[in-house]
Amino acid sequence: MDISSWMVDGKGQEKMQRLNQTQVDAWIMQETGMGPGVGDVHYLVDESSAYYNWLRDDLRVEQSKLHFTPQVGYDHLTANRNDVLCVYPATYGITSKLTWAKAQTHMLGVGNPTWRQGGKIRIQNTGIAEAATVDVTASGVFFGGLNITQSGANSACLTALRLSSTYFHAKKLDLRGHLASQVAAIEQASSLEFAAASSAGFGSTFEDCNIGTSSGSKRTAASAAVSSGVVNFAVASQSGSPAGYAEFKRCRFLSWSEDADCNIIRLESVYASDRYLMFEDCWFYNFWTNKTDQLDVCFYGDFGTIGSPVIMLKGSTAGFGFDKWTASATSNLRADMPIVGTAGGLGRLPNGTVGN
């Protein structure tokens, strides 16, 4: 979408391109689903890039709204006003965890709309010993069109995105953890974490997102216990206040593991989520070399007891790399696929006789 317009001076002798804020707001509302009332728009851009020169010199964006690090861009947003940080293509390394603590503020990538690596718009931890690259601690936040990567070569670097609050909304995010060998065998490592905090991730929605990676470091089990998932719901006891009503729509969950004890969706305990979790039109994939030693289950949790959530699979499919959806015969996992048993919706070679 063209977010600029041509302005002509009184003498008609000079054409000057300026950023048209009305068009910017219209594009933001289209991408986020927000109604009228977008707040201030700030821009995160690589200072050495052509984007910066274009924004500053051609589109005449105020210097006070151009920022070069995620932290500084975030610092200039005001809570509860629908302020937006638009992020231009580049890799932005962080020097400390980006804690997103301002309610109703948002971050939106401005670039190639592909879900792979957020169209090369990346916020990345490469070395600091932070558990999460980005930790969302405020309610009502929207992220879209971005890649968030956790590649810190440190056993403390557990996840790319941690949700520690409620009503988060994501579109076209690419979340990647398990990239460093130091976390390949850590049970709590993931690409997305619903934190062990009050109602963390409650009412959140993920649309058209890529979560996890089938490259990086191959996951293994730390011990005989079931090991890490691509998504980790981390509430471990009844004293916690779990997530609930979280929905994933048209998302891809990717993994690389040949250890039967690893999984994709991991619930730390029967209290890790409340009410229901919905997976609609989602795709689950695990890369396994030479098609040997696949994962035992896609979903792991202490199902079938008081407190465990209903997990609904609607029109979803798991490809190669899994033996079954879940191991428990009393699981609260439910699926609408027409194949009976725990194998419903698992990809199969379609070479049988028609009508079988």
C-alpha positions in Angstrom: 0.0 0.0 0.0 1.3 3.5 -0.9 1.6 5.4 2.4 2.8 8.7 0.8 1.3 11.5 -1.2 2.6 14.3 -3.4 2.4 17.9 -2.1 3.0 20.8 -4.4 4.1 24.2 -3.1 2.2 27.4 -3.8 4.3 28.3 -6.9 4.0 24.8 -8.3 7.8 24.6 -8.8 8.8 22.0 -6.2 7.4 18.5 -5.6 7.8 17.3 -2.1 6.9 13.8 -0.9 5.5 13.7 2.6 4.2 10.9 4.7 0.4 11.0 4.7 -0.7 10.2 8.3 -4.2 9.4 7.3 -3.0 6.7 4.9 -0.6 5.4 7.5 -3.5 5.1 10.1 -5.7 3.4 7.5 -3.0 0.8 6.8 -2.4 0.2 10.5 -6.2 -0.3 11.1 -6.3 -2.7 8.1 -3.4 -4.8 9.4 -4.4 -4.9 13.1 -8.2 -4.8 13.0 -8.2 -1.7 15.2 -10.9 0.9 14.7 -10.3 4.7 14.3 -8.2 6.3 17.0 -4.6 5.2 16.2 -2.2 7.1 18.5 1.3 8.3 17.7 3.2 6.3 15.1 7.0 5.9 15.6 9.5 4.2 13.3 12.2 1.7 14.1 14.8 1.7 11.3 18.5 0.8 10.7 20.4 4.1 10.7 22.7 2.9 7.9 19.9 1.8 5.6 18.2 3.5 2.6 14.9 3.3 4.6 16.3 5.8 7.1 17.3 8.2 4.4 14.0 7.8 2.6 11.9 8.4 5.8 14.0 11.3 6.9 14.8 13.1 3.7 12.0 12.1 1.2 9.0 11.5 3.5 10.1 14.2 6.0 9.3 12.1 9.1 10.2 14.0 12.3 13.5 13.0 13.7 11.9 12.6 17.1 9.9 9.7 15.7 12.8 7.8 14.1 14.6 5.3 16.4 17.4 2.8 15.9 16.9 0.3 18.7 13.8 -1.6 19.8 14.2 -0.3 23.4 14.3 3.3 22.4 11.4 2.9 20.0 9.3 1.3 22.7 10.3 4.0 25.3 8.7 6.6 23.1 5.3 5.0 23.1 2.5 6.0 25.5 0.3 3.4 27.1 -3.5 3.1 26.5 -3.4 5.3 23.4 -2.9 2.7 20.6 0.6 4.1 19.8 2.4 2.0 17.2 6.0 1.2 16.5 6.4 0.5 12.8 9.6 -1.6 12.2 11.5 -1.5 8.9 13.5 -4.5 7.5 16.8 -5.1 9.5 18.0 -7.3 12.2 17.8 -5.5 15.6 20.0 -7.1 18.2 19.1 -6.5 21.8 21.4 -5.7 24.7 18.8 -6.6 27.4 15.4 -8.3 27.3 12.7 -6.1 25.7 9.9 -5.9 28.3 6.7 -4.7 26.7 4.9 -3.2 29.7 2.6 -0.6 28.1 -1.0 -1.6 27.6 -2.7 -1.0 24.3 0.6 -0.3 22.4 1.6 -2.2 19.3 4.5 -3.2 17.1 4.1 -3.8 13.3 6.5 -4.8 10.7 6.6 -2.7 7.5 8.1 -5.0 4.8 7.6 -8.2 2.8 4.5 -9.8 4.2 5.9 -13.4 4.1 5.7 -15.2 7.4 9.2 -16.6 7.1 11.5 -14.5 9.3 9.0 -11.8 9.4 9.9 -10.6 5.9 13.5 -10.1 7.3 12.4 -7.9 10.1 14.0 -9.4 13.1 14.4 -8.7 16.8 17.1 -11.1 18.1 19.0 -12.0 21.2 22.3 -13.4 20.2 24.3 -13.5 23.4 22.9 -12.0 26.6 21.7 -14.4 29.3 18.0 -13.4 29.1 15.3 -16.0 29.4 13.1 -14.3 26.7 14.0 -12.0 23.8 10.7 -10.2 24.3 8.4 -10.4 27.3 4.9 -8.9 27.0 3.7 -7.9 30.5 0.9 -5.5 29.4 -2.6 -6.3 28.3 -4.1 -5.6 24.8 -0.9 -5.6 22.8 -0.7 -6.4 19.1 2.4 -7.6 17.2 2.4 -8.4 13.5 4.8 -9.0 10.6 7.9 -9.6 12.7 10.5 -12.3 13.4 11.5 -12.7 17.1 14.5 -14.9 17.6 16.1 -16.4 20.7 19.6 -17.6 19.7 21.6 -16.8 22.8 24.3 -19.4 23.3 23.5 -19.7 27.0 21.3 -22.2 29.0 19.4 -19.3 30.5 18.1 -18.3 27.0 14.8 -20.2 27.1 12.3 -18.6 24.6 11.8 -16.0 21.9 8.4 -14.6 23.1 7.1 -14.8 26.6 3.5 -13.9 27.3 3.1 -12.6 30.9 -0.2 -10.8 30.5 -3.6 -11.0 28.8 -5.4 -10.5 25.5 -2.3 -10.5 23.3 -3.0 -10.6 19.5 -0.5 -11.7 16.8 -0.6 -11.9 13.1 2.2 -13.2 10.8 4.7 -13.5 13.6 7.7 -15.8 13.2 8.9 -17.0 16.6 12.1 -19.0 16.8 13.8 -20.6 19.8 15.9 -23.8 20.2 18.6 -22.3 17.9 21.6 -22.7 20.2 22.9 -26.1 21.4 23.0 -24.9 25.0 19.2 -25.1 25.2 18.6 -28.2 23.0 18.1 -30.4 26.1 16.4 -28.0 28.5 12.9 -29.0 29.4 11.5 -25.4 29.8 13.0 -24.1 26.5 10.5 -23.1 23.7 9.8 -20.7 20.9 6.7 -19.3 22.7 6.0 -19.4 26.4 2.8 -18.7 28.3 4.5 -17.7 31.5 4.0 -19.0 35.0 2.3 -15.6 35.9 -1.3 -14.6 36.7 -3.5 -15.3 33.7 -0.5 -15.1 31.3 -1.7 -15.3 27.7 -5.4 -15.4 28.7 -7.7 -14.6 25.8 -4.8 -14.4 23.3 -5.1 -15.0 19.6 -2.4 -16.1 17.1 -3.2 -15.9 13.4 -1.1 -17.0 10.4 2.0 -17.4 12.6 5.1 -19.6 12.3 6.1 -20.9 15.7 9.3 -22.9 16.1 11.9 -24.0 13.6 12.9 -27.3 11.9 16.5 -26.1 11.8 18.8 -24.7 14.5 19.7 -27.2 17.1 18.1 -30.7 17.3 16.1 -31.0 20.5 16.9 -33.9 22.9 15.4 -35.0 26.2 17.3 -33.8 29.3 16.4 -37.0 31.2 13.8 -39.8 31.2 11.2 -37.1 31.8 9.3 -35.7 28.9 11.3 -32.8 27.5 10.7 -29.5 25.8 7.8 -28.3 23.6 7.8 -25.7 20.8 5.1 -23.9 22.9 5.3 -24.2 26.7 2.4 -23.5 29.1 4.4 -23.0 32.2 2.0 -22.8 35.2 3.1 -25.8 37.3 0.7 -25.8 40.3 -2.8 -25.0 41.4 -1.6 -21.8 43.1 -0.9 -20.4 39.7 -3.5 -18.6 37.6 -3.4 -20.2 34.2 -4.0 -19.1 30.6 -7.3 -19.9 29.0 -9.3 -19.2 25.9 -6.2 -19.0 23.8 -6.7 -19.6 20.1 -4.3 -20.5 17.2 -5.7 -20.0 13.7 -3.8 -21.1 10.5 -0.5 -21.4 12.4 2.5 -23.6 11.6 4.3 -25.3 14.4 7.8 -26.5 13.4 10.3 -28.7 15.2 13.5 -30.7 14.8 13.9 -33.7 17.1 14.4 -37.4 17.0 13.8 -38.0 20.7 10.5 -39.6 21.5 10.2 -37.6 24.7 10.1 -34.2 23.0 6.8 -32.7 21.8 5.2 -29.7 20.2 2.6 -28.3 22.7 3.7 -28.8 26.3 1.5 -28.3 29.3 3.6 -28.1 32.5 0.8 -29.4 34.6 -3.0 -29.9 34.7 -3.2 -26.3 35.8 -1.2 -24.9 32.9 -4.3 -23.8 31.1 -7.9 -23.2 31.9 -11.2 -23.8 30.1 -10.0 -24.4 26.5 -7.3 -24.0 24.0 -8.2 -23.9 20.3 -6.1 -25.0 17.3 -7.9 -24.2 14.1 -6.6 -25.1 10.6 -3.1 -25.5 12.0 -0.1 -27.6 10.7 2.3 -29.5 13.0 5.6 -30.6 11.5 8.7 -32.3 13.0 11.8 -32.9 10.9 13.3 -36.3 11.5 16.4 -37.4 9.6 15.9 -40.5 7.4 12.4 -40.8 8.9 13.6 -42.6 12.0 13.1 -41.9 15.7 10.0 -39.7 15.5 8.3 -37.9 18.4 5.9 -40.0 20.5 3.3 -37.3 20.8 2.4 -33.8 19.5 0.6 -32.7 22.6 2.0 -33.5 26.1 0.3 -32.9 29.4 -1.1 -34.5 32.5 -4.6 -34.9 30.9 -7.8 -36.4 32.0 -7.8 -35.2 35.7 -9.6 -32.3 37.4 -8.3 -29.0 36.3 -7.0 -30.0 32.9 -8.2 -27.9 29.9 -10.1 -29.0 26.8 -7.8 -28.7 23.8 -9.8 -28.6 20.5 -8.2 -29.5 17.2 -10.4 -28.1 14.4 -9.4 -29.0 10.9 -5.7 -29.4 11.8 -3.1 -31.8 10.5 0.2 -33.3 11.7 2.7 -34.4 9.1 5.7 -36.6 9.4 7.5 -36.8 12.7 4.9 -37.9 15.1 3.5 -41.2 16.3 0.2 -39.8 17.6 -1.5 -36.7 18.8 -1.4 -37.6 22.5 -0.6 -40.7 24.6 -3.5 -40.5 27.2 -6.6 -42.5 26.6 -8.4 -40.1 29.0 -7.0 -37.0 27.3 -9.1 -33.8 27.1 -7.8 -33.4 23.5 -10.7 -33.4 21.1 -10.6 -33.3 17.3 -13.2 -32.9 14.5 -11.2 -34.9 11.9 -13.2 -37.9 10.6 -10.6 -40.6 11.3 -11.2 -42.4 14.6 -8.7 -42.9 17.4 -5.6 -40.9 18.3 -4.4 -41.0 14.7 -7.2 -38.7 13.4 -5.7 -36.0 11.3 -2.2 -37.5 11.2 -0.9 -37.3 7.6 -1.1 -40.7 5.8 0.1 -41.8 2.3 -3.1 -41.7 0.2 -2.5 -44.9 -1.8 -5.4 -47.0 -0.6 -8.4 -48.2 -2.7 -10.9 -45.4 -3.3 -13.8 -45.8 -0.8 -11.7 -47.5 1.9 
